[in-house]
């Protein structure tokens, strides 16, 4: 059975990405932009405004004192942290409730998985030249956004998908395509295109289960590697589990060895303990 | 890590990907223990090994046994079950954390003459494991597949 057309039609029903978030992200990258100018835009999104204040005061960014106004928060936070909070609080709204149930993911698990992938992708971006940490964080947060529309269909076909994975050694995504006609990665790319994200980010999401992903763009590499390690650590893998294919050899080109991968897993688990404020968005 | 001799307790650990879940149970002393470790070797991060020894096989496994002995369990009577150690499908073998996690356990058990009674290890699945301390009933849940006795 092929449901691709029906599932793709659902992409159109996904609510638009908050305009305020996109506007602010553009503004931050312009040289000389003032906190006051940013605040004048951000204040139109109550959820983002509230989240900035909440996170500023919750300790994740280690600010020295309590802040009560948006202007003050923006001055204290710094641009990178601000970008992360804006993107996280704009994204969290899509992952609420039992999103991902079809993948045997409990409440909040897909969000937790996405935050962990974002955090690790951001960490890895520091090791790959020319990659902005905020872009890596964003790609990590959004890499599985296609599960929003695929989930209920995957739930209907879960037995068949699991059987294909178990009996024939297919990856979960291959089995997903076989049963649904389309993968969550492809659907995610469609959603991000609709939301006007950069072609580089769309491509990273589309190919994050491609076995040759580590040979792709720096962004694709960090998202794929982060996702692989996060599911290895058991964070939000669900029924998909570890049934994804990758060719790891290329990592040696970046000087990665077993120890590097182990340290990355340690890093993400440790950072997740301090990321409770983001998880609670 | 959790160790208990309270009959009504159920010890559980969720979502073992490449991590290992190690269950020990003494049917006579009615002592049960469960360790969830993530990585094989604590030399990776000595500070972490001190603050969270249960994250590593080489520091966590001895602690699990010690704590079980403290509550009256003995090595001869103990039933040992091992689950987890999955890994992603990397034809180059770079992502072998699951295998390394299992191999160090086997090595430590061989050296200390500990037998594994039952195991469900490897593959590409996510596992959740629970132990009823009073009865020794060990339930394995495999994401997307269901729940089984182990």
Interface residues (C-beta under 8 A of the other chain):
Chain A: X103 X104 X158 X161 X162 X165 X169 X171 X211 X228 X231 X232 X233 X234 X235 X236 X237 X238 X239 X240 X241 X242 X243 X244 X245 X246 X247 X248 X249 X251 X252 X256 X258 X259 X261 X262 X263 X265 X266 X269 X270
Chain B: X14 X15 X16 X17 X18 X19 X38 X39 X40 X41 X44 X45 X48 X55 X86 X87 X88 X89 X90 X91 X92 X93 X94 X95 X96 X97 X98 X100 X124 X125 X126 X143 X144 X145
